[in-house]
């Protein structure tokens, strides 16, 4: 044995694993799962046992205890069995067993003494292959992480998911490594930050950012260069002092400033604080995104403060939103968390669904167009509607800042204005034939699937009530009651808190009640929602607690849009008839809000009172609801179709 090389000489977890294995109380798999970074990998456990024994034998010999070194190499099972049993029949056998039992106890005492003598705390400069098994150390070494300090550099720069930058390490071993780093972090001088060792969702906001210490000032060993858009403690970009707007050209006189903000960053935060209440969480998220994009563009594209913008700059910003170049700086391949070094303000995305299935036309497609793995064209900029929304938010921000006398004038007010569209786009709804097809397609899905039952209930609930997306996911069992209207009329009512925190009541038809009862029963709950726990969400995640966790609005949106896309692809004559192509096109565009418009359009077409539709949809004004009344337009369309048939013959199928 080479006494100069002592593997794992300091890893106390491995030493404790060896001692517990020698005691024989638990099997090797249980012990490995408790002590080792390799988990229940039996081959790795055997390697560690052999290496630790070699370490202890070498330590005993260096101390001149050669007899104790030989004691460590005696057969474990024979000594352990001797300690557990006694033999009284044959004196020689009894004496041998008693001797082995004494040796067993002496060896456990010796192991405890040697562990204390050879165990030392880890140091940042220690090599990873001296602390961890080769199945863990080799991926780290291959990725350039030769020392514990280098592992810390990468983890502090990337965060809890740092292991994704290390091929063949995997989340299970990485989680065990993180546990080891947590236990020894004090000895390492707090080398690992909470950002590196804790999932982001469990961290307070002020800790959800990469470490900015000197140890990660440059990209460590293969990590991509850090993002120039790193956020401040509250997760929002903080401009450098020379561009922070404290001396912006569009600043109002300082004596008139009523916002309390000294620079652009503080001014934006003061505006966003107006929307901190829970009922404005979606508004806050959208406004925050738009405001930060504007601030980043000012600093990185124009090299000027936000409070120095002119109307000409705003025109350039409008063009930038539609095509954010250079792409390498502004656009990422996938969406990253805000604190990730790879985060960018825009992401490459597929074209709208209704445009994805057009036959490629090389004459109009740019030769260097960016495509995904499936060959579908990608776009980086915002759509026309999204650009308009972003400019509206920015104008609203600057209007408030002018009112607070932080800015002297609003640069967005100089843009040419089109007449505002006051009516709801009722064209974003499904016709009666399209809705019938959607329900038939949903009925064709497997009946024994909880996913199918949830989908059918969501379609039925959204169509019959016209609820908004946020109202659907927030609906709970406690919101349902029975109203006694007399004459044996006791309808079921859903109490909704809608837009602007306005409460309203929506009646649930009996067919919808039956669909809800079937869905609740499939979830293992009473079929009557009033008998369920009050906090039970009507629409729950598939895999959660018994009464379920509510779906998020984004998850429900994806479920419905994916369903509509599947229904569109299943249209048999989508390529052979005008109606088939139109149905497919509309279903590919459909989303959750389409069901709300479909409810209003169908209810008005069947003669439902506008007052009833207004109450269901939660409109403040009856004028808003009246846009669903299209009887006159429908009559004109039918008469023109009849005229066309009389002239040109039978209409398309």
C-alpha positions as CSV (number, residue, x, y, z in Angstrom):
1,X,0.0,0.0,0.0
2,X,1.3,3.5,-0.9
3,X,1.3,5.3,2.4
4,X,2.0,8.7,0.8
5,X,-1.4,8.7,-1.0
6,X,-4.3,8.9,1.4
7,X,-7.6,9.2,-0.5
8,X,-10.6,10.9,1.2
9,X,-8.5,11.6,4.2
10,X,-10.7,14.5,5.4
11,X,-14.3,13.6,4.3
12,X,-16.0,13.0,7.6
13,X,-19.2,11.8,5.9
14,X,-17.2,8.9,4.3
15,X,-15.6,8.2,7.6
16,X,-18.9,8.1,9.5
17,X,-20.3,5.9,6.7
18,X,-17.4,3.4,7.3
19,X,-17.9,3.4,11.0
20,X,-21.7,2.8,10.7
21,X,-21.0,0.0,8.2
22,X,-18.6,-1.6,10.7
23,X,-21.2,-1.5,13.4
24,X,-23.5,-3.4,11.1
25,X,-26.8,-1.9,12.4
26,X,-28.1,-1.0,8.9
27,X,-27.4,-2.4,5.4
28,X,-25.0,-0.7,3.0
29,X,-27.8,0.8,0.8
30,X,-29.4,2.6,3.8
31,X,-26.1,3.9,5.0
32,X,-25.0,5.1,1.6
33,X,-28.3,6.9,1.1
34,X,-27.8,8.7,4.4
35,X,-24.1,9.6,4.3
36,X,-22.8,9.6,0.7
37,X,-23.1,12.1,-2.2
38,X,-23.5,9.1,-4.5
39,X,-26.7,7.9,-2.9
40,X,-27.5,4.2,-3.2
41,X,-24.9,3.5,-5.8
42,X,-23.5,0.2,-4.4
43,X,-20.4,0.2,-6.6
44,X,-19.5,3.7,-5.4
45,X,-20.2,2.6,-1.8
46,X,-17.8,-0.3,-2.0
47,X,-15.1,2.0,-3.5
48,X,-15.5,4.4,-0.6
49,X,-15.4,1.6,2.0
50,X,-12.1,0.3,0.5
51,X,-10.6,3.8,0.3
52,X,-11.6,4.8,3.8
53,X,-10.2,1.6,5.3
54,X,-6.9,2.2,3.4
55,X,-6.9,5.8,4.9
56,X,-7.4,4.6,8.5
57,X,-4.8,1.8,8.1
58,X,-2.3,4.3,6.8
59,X,-3.0,6.7,9.6
60,X,-2.6,3.9,12.2
61,X,0.8,2.9,10.8
62,X,2.0,6.5,10.7
63,X,1.3,6.7,14.4
64,X,3.3,3.5,15.0
65,X,0.2,1.4,15.8
66,X,0.9,-1.5,13.5
67,X,-1.2,-3.9,15.6
68,X,-4.2,-1.7,15.4
69,X,-3.6,-1.4,11.6
70,X,-3.9,-5.2,11.4
71,X,-7.0,-5.1,13.6
72,X,-8.7,-2.8,11.0
73,X,-8.1,-5.4,8.3
74,X,-9.8,-8.3,10.2
75,X,-13.0,-9.8,8.7
76,X,-16.0,-7.6,9.7
77,X,-18.7,-10.2,9.6
78,X,-16.9,-12.7,11.8
79,X,-16.2,-10.2,14.5
80,X,-19.7,-8.7,14.4
81,X,-21.3,-12.2,14.7
82,X,-19.1,-13.0,17.6
83,X,-20.3,-9.9,19.4
84,X,-23.9,-10.8,18.8
85,X,-23.8,-14.4,20.0
86,X,-22.3,-16.4,22.8
87,X,-21.2,-20.1,22.7
88,X,-21.2,-22.2,25.9
89,X,-20.9,-25.7,24.6
90,X,-17.2,-25.9,23.6
91,X,-14.8,-24.0,25.8
92,X,-12.3,-23.3,23.0
93,X,-15.0,-22.1,20.8
94,X,-16.5,-19.9,23.5
95,X,-13.1,-18.4,24.2
96,X,-12.5,-17.7,20.5
97,X,-15.9,-16.0,20.3
98,X,-15.3,-13.9,23.4
99,X,-11.9,-12.8,22.0
100,X,-13.5,-11.9,18.6
101,X,-16.2,-9.9,20.5
102,X,-13.5,-8.0,22.4
103,X,-11.7,-7.3,19.1
104,X,-15.0,-6.1,17.6
105,X,-15.5,-3.5,20.4
106,X,-11.8,-2.5,20.4
107,X,-12.0,-1.9,16.6
108,X,-15.0,0.4,16.9
109,X,-13.2,2.4,19.6
110,X,-10.1,2.6,17.4
111,X,-12.1,3.8,14.4
112,X,-13.7,6.5,16.5
113,X,-10.2,7.7,17.6
114,X,-8.8,7.6,14.1
115,X,-11.7,9.5,12.7
116,X,-11.1,12.4,15.1
117,X,-7.4,12.3,14.2
118,X,-7.6,12.3,10.4
119,X,-10.7,14.4,10.0
120,X,-10.0,18.0,9.2
121,X,-12.4,20.7,7.9
122,X,-12.4,21.3,4.1
123,X,-10.6,24.3,2.6
124,X,-11.5,26.3,-0.5
125,X,-8.4,25.2,-2.3
126,X,-8.9,21.5,-1.7
127,X,-9.2,19.3,-4.8
128,X,-12.6,17.9,-5.5
129,X,-11.3,14.4,-6.2
130,X,-9.8,14.2,-2.7
131,X,-13.2,14.8,-1.1
132,X,-15.8,13.0,-3.3
133,X,-16.1,9.7,-5.0
134,X,-14.9,9.4,-8.6
135,X,-18.5,9.2,-9.9
136,X,-19.0,12.7,-8.6
137,X,-15.5,14.1,-8.8
138,X,-14.9,13.2,-12.4
139,X,-17.7,15.2,-13.9
140,X,-16.6,18.2,-11.8
141,X,-13.0,17.8,-12.8
142,X,-14.0,17.4,-16.5
143,X,-16.0,20.6,-16.3
144,X,-12.9,22.5,-15.0
145,X,-14.1,22.5,-11.3
146,X,-10.9,21.1,-9.8
147,X,-11.2,22.8,-6.4
148,X,-14.1,23.5,-4.0
149,X,-13.6,27.3,-4.6
150,X,-14.1,26.8,-8.3
151,X,-17.4,24.9,-7.6
152,X,-18.4,27.8,-5.4
153,X,-17.6,30.4,-8.1
154,X,-19.9,28.7,-10.6
155,X,-22.7,28.0,-8.1
156,X,-22.6,31.6,-6.9
157,X,-22.7,32.9,-10.5
158,X,-25.5,30.6,-11.8
159,X,-27.5,29.7,-8.7
160,X,-29.2,26.5,-7.4
161,X,-29.3,25.0,-10.8
162,X,-25.5,25.3,-11.4
163,X,-25.2,21.6,-11.9
164,X,-26.8,21.9,-15.3
165,X,-23.5,23.4,-16.6
166,X,-21.7,20.1,-15.5
167,X,-22.4,17.2,-17.9
168,X,-23.2,13.8,-16.3
169,X,-23.6,15.2,-12.8
170,X,-27.3,15.2,-12.5
171,X,-29.8,16.8,-10.1
172,X,-29.7,14.0,-7.5
173,X,-26.0,14.0,-6.9
174,X,-26.0,17.8,-7.2
175,X,-28.6,18.1,-4.4
176,X,-26.4,15.9,-2.2
177,X,-23.4,18.0,-3.0
178,X,-25.4,21.1,-2.0
179,X,-26.3,19.5,1.3
180,X,-22.6,18.8,1.9
181,X,-21.7,22.4,1.0
182,X,-24.4,23.6,3.5
183,X,-23.0,21.5,6.3
184,X,-19.4,22.7,5.7
185,X,-20.1,26.3,4.5
186,X,-19.1,27.8,7.8
187,X,-15.7,26.0,7.8
188,X,-15.3,27.2,4.2
189,X,-15.7,30.8,5.3
190,X,-19.3,31.1,3.9
191,X,-17.9,30.4,0.4
192,X,-21.3,29.5,-0.9
193,X,-24.0,32.1,-0.9
194,X,-27.7,31.4,-0.3
195,X,-28.3,32.1,-4.0
196,X,-26.1,29.0,-4.8
197,X,-27.6,26.6,-2.2
198,X,-31.3,27.4,-2.1
199,X,-34.0,27.2,-4.7
200,X,-35.0,30.7,-5.9
201,X,-38.6,30.4,-4.7
202,X,-37.5,29.9,-1.1
203,X,-35.2,32.9,-1.0
204,X,-36.2,36.5,0.0
205,X,-36.0,38.9,-3.0
206,X,-32.9,40.6,-1.7
207,X,-30.9,37.3,-2.1
208,X,-32.2,36.2,-5.5
209,X,-29.2,37.4,-7.4
210,X,-25.7,36.2,-8.4
211,X,-22.9,37.0,-6.1
212,X,-21.0,40.1,-7.3
213,X,-17.8,39.4,-5.3
214,X,-14.4,39.2,-6.9
215,X,-14.6,35.5,-7.0
216,X,-17.1,35.6,-9.9
217,X,-16.0,38.8,-11.5
218,X,-15.1,36.8,-14.6
219,X,-16.8,33.8,-16.1
220,X,-15.4,30.7,-14.3
221,X,-14.3,27.7,-16.3
222,X,-16.6,27.4,-19.3
223,X,-19.5,29.5,-17.9
224,X,-20.9,32.0,-20.5
225,X,-20.1,35.6,-19.9
226,X,-22.4,37.2,-17.3
227,X,-25.4,39.2,-18.4
228,X,-24.9,42.9,-18.7
229,X,-28.5,43.2,-17.4
230,X,-27.8,41.9,-13.9
231,X,-30.5,43.1,-11.5
232,X,-30.3,45.0,-8.3
233,X,-31.5,43.6,-5.0
234,X,-35.2,44.0,-5.8
235,X,-34.8,42.3,-9.2
236,X,-34.8,45.4,-11.3
237,X,-32.0,46.8,-13.4
238,X,-30.0,49.6,-11.7
239,X,-28.4,52.0,-14.2
240,X,-24.8,53.2,-13.7
241,X,-24.4,56.6,-12.0
242,X,-23.6,58.5,-15.2
243,X,-26.9,57.4,-16.8
244,X,-29.2,57.2,-13.7
245,X,-31.2,60.3,-14.7
246,X,-30.2,62.4,-11.7
247,X,-29.2,65.1,-14.2
248,X,-31.5,64.2,-17.0
249,X,-32.3,66.9,-19.6
250,X,-36.0,66.4,-19.3
251,X,-36.0,66.7,-15.5
252,X,-38.4,69.3,-14.0
253,X,-36.9,71.8,-11.6
254,X,-35.8,70.0,-8.5
255,X,-37.7,72.3,-6.2
256,X,-41.0,71.1,-7.9
257,X,-40.2,67.3,-7.6
258,X,-43.1,65.7,-5.6
259,X,-42.2,62.1,-6.3
260,X,-39.4,61.8,-3.8
261,X,-37.2,60.1,-6.4
262,X,-33.7,61.2,-7.0
263,X,-33.1,59.2,-10.2
264,X,-34.9,57.2,-12.9
265,X,-34.7,53.9,-11.0
266,X,-36.3,55.4,-7.9
267,X,-38.9,57.1,-10.1
268,X,-39.9,53.9,-11.8
269,X,-40.1,52.1,-8.4
270,X,-42.3,54.8,-7.0
271,X,-44.7,54.3,-10.0
272,X,-44.7,50.5,-9.7
273,X,-45.5,50.8,-5.9
274,X,-48.9,52.1,-6.9
275,X,-49.7,48.5,-8.0
276,X,-48.4,46.6,-5.1
277,X,-51.8,45.4,-3.9
278,X,-52.6,41.7,-4.6
279,X,-55.5,42.5,-6.9
280,X,-53.0,44.3,-9.2
281,X,-50.4,41.5,-9.4
282,X,-50.9,40.9,-13.1
283,X,-50.9,44.6,-13.9
284,X,-47.7,45.0,-11.9
285,X,-46.0,42.2,-13.7
286,X,-46.8,43.6,-17.1
287,X,-45.9,47.2,-16.2
288,X,-42.7,46.1,-14.6
289,X,-41.6,44.2,-17.8
290,X,-42.4,47.2,-20.0
291,X,-40.7,49.7,-17.8
292,X,-37.5,47.7,-17.4
293,X,-37.3,47.1,-21.2
294,X,-37.5,50.9,-21.7
295,X,-34.9,51.6,-19.1
296,X,-32.5,48.9,-20.5
297,X,-32.9,50.3,-24.1
298,X,-32.2,53.8,-22.9
299,X,-28.9,52.7,-21.2
300,X,-27.6,50.1,-23.6
301,X,-29.0,51.3,-27.0
302,X,-29.1,55.1,-26.6
303,X,-26.5,55.6,-23.9
304,X,-28.7,58.2,-22.2
305,X,-30.9,58.4,-19.2
306,X,-34.7,57.7,-19.4
307,X,-35.3,61.3,-18.2
308,X,-33.4,62.6,-21.2
309,X,-35.6,60.9,-23.9
310,X,-37.1,62.9,-26.7
311,X,-40.0,62.1,-29.0
312,X,-37.5,61.2,-31.8
313,X,-36.0,58.6,-29.4
314,X,-39.4,57.2,-28.8
315,X,-39.9,56.6,-32.5
316,X,-36.6,54.6,-32.5
317,X,-37.8,52.7,-29.4
318,X,-41.0,51.7,-31.2
319,X,-39.0,50.2,-34.1
320,X,-36.7,48.5,-31.7
321,X,-39.5,46.7,-29.9
322,X,-40.6,45.2,-33.2
323,X,-37.0,44.1,-34.1
324,X,-34.6,44.1,-31.1
325,X,-31.1,44.1,-32.7
326,X,-28.4,43.1,-32.1
327,X,-30.0,39.8,-31.3
328,X,-27.0,38.4,-29.4
329,X,-27.4,41.1,-26.8
330,X,-31.2,41.4,-26.5
331,X,-32.6,38.0,-27.3
332,X,-32.3,34.5,-25.6
333,X,-33.2,31.1,-26.9
334,X,-35.5,30.3,-24.0
335,X,-37.0,32.1,-21.1
336,X,-34.6,32.3,-18.1
337,X,-35.3,33.5,-14.5
338,X,-34.6,37.2,-14.1
339,X,-31.5,36.5,-11.9
340,X,-30.0,34.1,-14.4
341,X,-26.9,35.4,-16.2
342,X,-28.5,34.2,-19.5
343,X,-31.6,36.3,-19.0
344,X,-32.5,38.7,-21.8
345,X,-35.4,41.1,-22.3
346,X,-36.7,39.2,-25.3
347,X,-36.8,35.5,-26.3
348,X,-36.9,33.8,-29.7
349,X,-40.5,32.6,-30.2
350,X,-42.5,30.8,-32.8
351,X,-44.8,32.7,-35.1
352,X,-48.4,32.9,-34.0
353,X,-50.1,29.5,-34.3
354,X,-52.3,30.6,-37.2
355,X,-49.1,31.3,-39.2
356,X,-47.2,28.1,-38.4
357,X,-48.9,25.8,-40.9
358,X,-48.6,28.0,-44.0
359,X,-46.6,26.4,-46.8
360,X,-43.1,27.8,-46.7
361,X,-42.4,30.4,-49.5
362,X,-38.7,30.8,-50.2
363,X,-39.5,33.9,-52.2
364,X,-40.6,35.8,-49.2
365,X,-38.7,34.1,-46.4
366,X,-35.3,35.7,-45.6
367,X,-32.4,33.4,-46.6
368,X,-30.9,33.6,-43.1
369,X,-34.2,33.3,-41.2
370,X,-33.8,31.8,-37.7
371,X,-35.6,28.5,-37.3
372,X,-36.0,26.0,-34.4
373,X,-35.2,22.3,-34.4
374,X,-38.5,21.6,-36.3
375,X,-37.7,24.0,-39.0
376,X,-40.3,26.6,-37.9
377,X,-39.4,30.2,-38.4
378,X,-38.7,32.2,-35.2
379,X,-39.3,35.9,-34.4
380,X,-37.6,38.0,-31.7
381,X,-39.6,41.2,-31.6
382,X,-43.1,42.0,-30.3
383,X,-46.2,41.8,-32.3
384,X,-48.0,45.0,-33.4
385,X,-50.5,44.8,-30.5
386,X,-47.7,44.1,-28.0
387,X,-45.7,47.1,-29.3
388,X,-48.8,49.3,-28.9
389,X,-49.3,48.0,-25.4
390,X,-45.7,48.6,-24.4
391,X,-45.8,52.2,-25.7
392,X,-49.1,52.7,-23.8
393,X,-47.5,51.6,-20.6
394,X,-44.4,53.8,-21.1
395,X,-46.7,56.8,-21.9
396,X,-48.6,56.1,-18.7
397,X,-45.4,56.0,-16.7
398,X,-44.2,59.3,-18.1
399,X,-47.6,60.9,-17.7
400,X,-47.5,60.1,-14.0
401,X,-43.9,61.3,-13.7
402,X,-44.9,64.6,-15.3
403,X,-47.7,64.9,-12.9
404,X,-45.3,64.4,-10.0
405,X,-43.0,67.0,-11.6
406,X,-40.2,64.6,-11.9
407,X,-40.3,65.0,-15.7
408,X,-40.9,68.3,-17.5
409,X,-42.8,66.8,-20.4
410,X,-44.0,63.4,-21.7
411,X,-41.9,62.4,-24.8
412,X,-44.6,59.8,-25.7
413,X,-47.3,62.4,-26.1
414,X,-45.7,63.5,-29.3
415,X,-46.5,60.3,-31.1
416,X,-49.2,60.3,-33.7
417,X,-52.4,58.9,-32.2
418,X,-54.9,56.8,-34.0
419,X,-58.5,56.9,-32.9
420,X,-58.9,54.6,-29.9
421,X,-60.9,51.4,-30.5
422,X,-63.7,51.6,-28.0
423,X,-65.4,48.3,-28.9
424,X,-64.6,44.8,-27.9
425,X,-63.2,42.6,-30.7
426,X,-66.1,40.2,-30.8
427,X,-64.5,38.6,-33.9
428,X,-62.3,36.7,-31.4
429,X,-65.1,34.2,-30.7
430,X,-66.2,30.8,-32.1
431,X,-69.2,30.4,-34.3
432,X,-71.9,27.9,-33.3
433,X,-70.6,25.3,-35.7
434,X,-67.0,25.8,-34.5
435,X,-68.1,25.5,-30.8
436,X,-70.1,22.3,-31.6
437,X,-67.0,20.8,-33.2
438,X,-64.9,21.8,-30.2
439,X,-67.3,20.0,-27.8
440,X,-67.4,16.9,-30.1
441,X,-63.6,16.8,-30.1
442,X,-63.5,17.1,-26.3
443,X,-66.1,14.3,-26.1
444,X,-63.9,12.0,-28.2
445,X,-61.0,12.2,-25.7
446,X,-60.5,9.2,-23.2
447,X,-63.3,9.2,-20.6
448,X,-61.1,7.6,-17.9
449,X,-58.6,10.4,-17.8
450,X,-58.7,13.0,-15.0
451,X,-57.1,15.4,-17.5
452,X,-60.0,15.0,-19.9
453,X,-62.6,15.5,-17.2
454,X,-60.9,18.7,-16.1
455,X,-60.7,20.0,-19.7
456,X,-64.4,19.3,-20.3
457,X,-65.3,21.1,-17.1
458,X,-63.1,24.1,-17.9
459,X,-64.7,24.4,-21.4
460,X,-68.2,24.1,-19.9
461,X,-67.5,26.5,-17.1
462,X,-65.9,29.1,-19.3
463,X,-68.5,29.0,-22.0
464,X,-71.5,28.9,-19.7
465,X,-70.4,31.8,-17.4
466,X,-68.0,34.0,-19.5
467,X,-65.5,34.2,-16.6
468,X,-62.1,35.7,-17.2
469,X,-59.0,33.6,-16.9
470,X,-58.0,34.9,-13.5
471,X,-61.6,34.4,-12.3
472,X,-61.5,30.8,-13.5
473,X,-58.4,29.8,-11.6
474,X,-59.4,31.7,-8.4
475,X,-62.9,30.0,-8.1
476,X,-63.1,27.9,-4.9
477,X,-65.7,25.7,-3.3
478,X,-66.4,28.4,-0.7
479,X,-67.5,30.7,-3.5
480,X,-70.5,28.5,-4.3
481,X,-73.9,28.8,-2.6
482,X,-77.6,28.1,-3.2
483,X,-80.0,31.0,-3.6
484,X,-83.6,30.6,-2.6
485,X,-85.7,32.6,-5.1
486,X,-89.0,31.2,-4.2
487,X,-91.4,28.9,-6.0
488,X,-89.1,26.0,-5.6
489,X,-86.4,27.8,-7.5
490,X,-83.0,27.4,-5.8
491,X,-80.2,27.9,-8.3
492,X,-76.5,27.4,-7.6
493,X,-74.5,30.6,-7.6
494,X,-70.8,31.3,-8.0
495,X,-69.6,34.4,-6.2
496,X,-66.9,36.1,-8.3
497,X,-64.6,39.1,-7.5
498,X,-63.7,40.4,-10.9
499,X,-61.8,43.2,-12.5
500,X,-61.3,46.2,-10.3
501,X,-62.3,44.1,-7.2
502,X,-66.0,44.3,-8.3
503,X,-68.1,41.4,-6.9
504,X,-70.8,39.7,-8.9
505,X,-72.9,36.5,-8.9
506,X,-72.9,34.1,-11.8
507,X,-75.6,31.4,-11.9
508,X,-74.4,27.8,-12.7
509,X,-76.8,25.9,-15.0
510,X,-77.8,22.4,-14.1
511,X,-75.8,20.8,-16.9
512,X,-72.7,22.6,-15.6
513,X,-73.4,21.4,-12.1
514,X,-73.5,17.8,-13.3
515,X,-70.1,18.3,-15.1
516,X,-68.7,19.8,-11.9
517,X,-70.0,16.9,-9.8
518,X,-68.4,14.4,-12.2
519,X,-65.1,16.2,-12.0
520,X,-65.1,16.5,-8.2
521,X,-65.9,12.8,-7.8
522,X,-63.0,11.9,-10.1
523,X,-60.7,13.9,-7.7
524,X,-61.9,11.8,-4.7
525,X,-64.1,14.6,-3.4
526,X,-67.9,14.9,-2.7
527,X,-69.8,15.6,-5.8
528,X,-71.5,18.6,-4.1
529,X,-68.9,21.5,-3.9
530,X,-70.5,22.8,-0.7
531,X,-69.4,19.6,1.0
532,X,-65.8,20.1,0.0
533,X,-63.2,21.9,2.1
534,X,-63.8,25.7,1.6
535,X,-60.4,26.3,0.0
536,X,-60.8,23.6,-2.6
537,X,-60.2,25.1,-6.1
538,X,-62.7,24.3,-8.7
539,X,-59.9,23.8,-11.2
540,X,-57.0,21.9,-9.7
541,X,-53.6,20.6,-10.8
542,X,-53.5,17.0,-11.8
543,X,-50.9,15.9,-9.2
544,X,-51.4,17.6,-5.9
545,X,-53.0,17.1,-2.5
546,X,-56.4,15.4,-2.2
547,X,-58.5,18.5,-2.7
548,X,-55.9,20.0,-5.0
549,X,-53.8,23.0,-5.6
550,X,-55.2,25.6,-7.9
551,X,-53.8,25.9,-11.4
552,X,-52.0,29.1,-12.3
553,X,-53.5,31.3,-15.0
554,X,-50.5,30.6,-17.3
555,X,-50.9,26.8,-16.9
556,X,-54.6,26.9,-17.7
557,X,-53.9,29.2,-20.7
558,X,-51.5,26.6,-22.0
559,X,-53.9,23.7,-21.4
560,X,-56.6,25.4,-23.5
561,X,-54.5,26.7,-26.3
562,X,-52.8,23.3,-26.6
563,X,-56.3,21.7,-26.8
564,X,-57.5,24.2,-29.5
565,X,-54.4,23.5,-31.5
566,X,-55.0,19.7,-31.3
567,X,-58.6,20.3,-32.3
568,X,-57.5,22.4,-35.3
569,X,-55.1,19.7,-36.5
570,X,-57.9,17.1,-36.4
571,X,-60.1,19.0,-38.9
572,X,-60.4,16.5,-41.7
573,X,-61.0,18.9,-44.6
574,X,-58.7,21.7,-43.5
575,X,-56.8,21.6,-46.8
576,X,-59.7,21.0,-49.2
577,X,-62.5,23.4,-48.3
578,X,-62.7,27.1,-47.5
579,X,-64.7,26.4,-44.3
580,X,-62.2,23.8,-43.2
581,X,-59.3,26.3,-43.6
582,X,-61.2,29.0,-41.8
583,X,-62.2,26.8,-38.9
584,X,-58.6,25.7,-38.5
585,X,-57.3,29.2,-38.7
586,X,-59.6,30.4,-36.0
587,X,-59.0,27.5,-33.7
588,X,-55.3,28.1,-33.9
589,X,-55.8,31.6,-32.8
590,X,-58.3,30.7,-30.0
591,X,-57.4,31.2,-26.3
592,X,-59.1,31.4,-23.0
593,X,-60.6,34.8,-23.6
594,X,-62.2,33.6,-26.8
595,X,-64.5,31.5,-24.6
596,X,-65.6,34.6,-22.8
597,X,-66.4,36.4,-26.1
598,X,-68.1,33.2,-27.4
599,X,-70.4,33.2,-24.3
600,X,-71.4,36.8,-25.0
601,X,-71.9,36.3,-28.7
602,X,-74.0,33.1,-28.4
603,X,-76.1,34.4,-25.5
604,X,-77.0,37.6,-27.4
605,X,-77.7,35.6,-30.6
606,X,-80.2,33.4,-28.7
607,X,-82.0,36.4,-27.3
608,X,-80.6,36.6,-23.8
609,X,-81.2,39.9,-22.1
610,X,-78.3,42.3,-22.4
611,X,-78.7,43.0,-18.6
612,X,-78.1,39.3,-17.9
613,X,-75.1,39.1,-20.2
614,X,-73.7,42.3,-18.6
615,X,-74.0,40.8,-15.1
616,X,-72.4,37.5,-16.2
617,X,-69.4,39.2,-17.9
618,X,-69.0,41.9,-15.2
619,X,-69.1,44.9,-17.6
620,X,-69.6,48.3,-15.9
621,X,-71.5,49.7,-18.9
622,X,-74.3,48.2,-20.9
623,X,-72.8,49.9,-23.9
624,X,-69.8,47.5,-23.7
625,X,-72.1,44.5,-23.6
626,X,-74.2,45.7,-26.6
627,X,-71.4,44.9,-29.0
628,X,-72.4,41.3,-28.8
629,X,-75.7,42.1,-30.5
630,X,-75.0,41.3,-34.1
631,X,-78.4,40.3,-35.4
632,X,-78.5,43.1,-38.0
633,X,-75.0,42.3,-39.2
634,X,-75.8,38.6,-39.4
635,X,-79.0,39.3,-41.3
636,X,-77.0,41.4,-43.9
637,X,-74.4,38.6,-44.2
638,X,-77.1,35.9,-44.8
639,X,-78.9,38.0,-47.4
640,X,-75.6,38.8,-49.2
641,X,-74.7,35.1,-49.2
642,X,-78.2,34.3,-50.7
643,X,-77.6,36.9,-53.4
644,X,-74.2,35.5,-54.2
645,X,-75.6,31.9,-54.5
646,X,-78.3,33.1,-56.8
647,X,-75.7,34.6,-59.1
648,X,-72.7,32.1,-58.9
649,X,-74.3,28.9,-57.7
650,X,-73.9,26.6,-54.7
651,X,-71.7,27.9,-51.8
652,X,-68.6,26.2,-50.6
653,X,-69.1,23.3,-48.1
